[in-house]
């Protein structure tokens, strides 16, 4: 066989494997989002903006501003002036616990759940191999990160439009931007929030490779989340806190400055990439050498 013939046959030889990988990813996504547990998690996330919006509406009554001294998540005092601020408030309210908890449940169950139900061995018989299967699982978890974040944002935007006026809005810096610009920034903030969870997703996936119990993996991942959140509030640990995966989560608020303040945003995304690389590599090392007995 000539070199040219070998080159021409290479794409054809790769096609079945690539199609199988895409089919595996599609099946993983469909299976994940068809589970009642996943739908319940998304339902809880969608309910948070509804509850916040109703609470602000009831508290203000006539629609007047809640005032800057009202407390609560950032932007909450501006919701009555512009319903778009409910998107920022809802993301700020769900990011410290609700969103990462949901990610921890899905990531923790990714491998351990399959092992616990006895389906992991059958998946490994397929031609994808362990590395490709693990990558597919991680891609599925990241897809859930994006969908979960968008569910919060869309729910908040819908409730904000129904309960409060929409229009031009004032940034943290005090400048005025158009509603279209604000909507664009809301979408960008949602994407940044989703990206902020990739480190948590990799950590959960790594924990999932350590056990055959989905419940144990989910509980451990959520427990680590709570522990890191507590440690991030202890002043004596200020030297270590910039290395915690949750430390810069709320830096997305800097996207509402004019001009945008990128320092903490880049630190956050860089830290998430580091966690994804370290725990992704650890998950791969564990999973590719793990003795699958169930």
Phi, psi and omega in degrees: 000132180284164179296323179297319179294322179296320179295320181292331183276343184300310179300321180294323180292328182279338187303310180302318180295318180293319179295321180294320179297316178296320178296322177295315179298316179299316180294321178297316180296314180297317180297317181298314185277356175267347181288142180296327179298317179295316180296324178293319178298315178295324177296318177296317180296320179291333182284334183301310178297327179296314181294318179296314181298316179294319180298317179294319180296316180293319182294319182278335175068280184277002179091006178287163184295144178288344178088147182293342180268010183287349180076192179085185182299162178303149178078353188295331180288347183260356186299317183292337177278330181205119182297343179295334179293342177294330177298311181295320180294316181296319178293321177293328181282327184268336186294320183296331185221305189299310180296307179296329177297317178297319178296319180299322179295313182291315181292318181297331182270352190302309180261313183299324179296319178295319179295320182293326180270355178083011182266351183294320180298323180290324177294324182285343176289333181294162187287000184291322184086166185292318183297314181291324177296316179297318179296322178295319178298316180294320177297324178293317178296319178294326174298319177295322177305312182293314182296316181298318179294318179293328177298316178297314183294316181292319177299316180294319180295320179295312180294319179298321179290328181281325187259338187224162179288157175240154179163199178300149182228159182261129179283174177299329180282353179094358179274160180259135175233159182287164179296321179297318177295318178296321178295320176297320179291326177297318177295317179297320178297318178299319179293321178294320178298316178298318179294332180291347184260359185290331175293317177298321179296317179294320178298315179297322179294320177298314178300324181295334179278351185270349186216163176258006181252115179297320181296318179296319180294317179295315181296320179295317180297313179294323177297319176297321177301311181296319180298314180296321179297321178292314181297330181288350180257359181270116184302327184293346181257023186300333180289331181268336188302325178298348180261356175284139185296340182264356191298321185255017184304317185276009178292349178300339178300335180293344176288348177262015173265159179224104003284166181294137178264112191265351189302301181291330178297314180292325176297319180297310182294323177295320179294320178296320178297321179295313178298319179297319180292313184293307184282334173295317177294320178295319178297318179295315180298320180288314187289324182284345178247001183286139176276108182275111181251349181230000000 
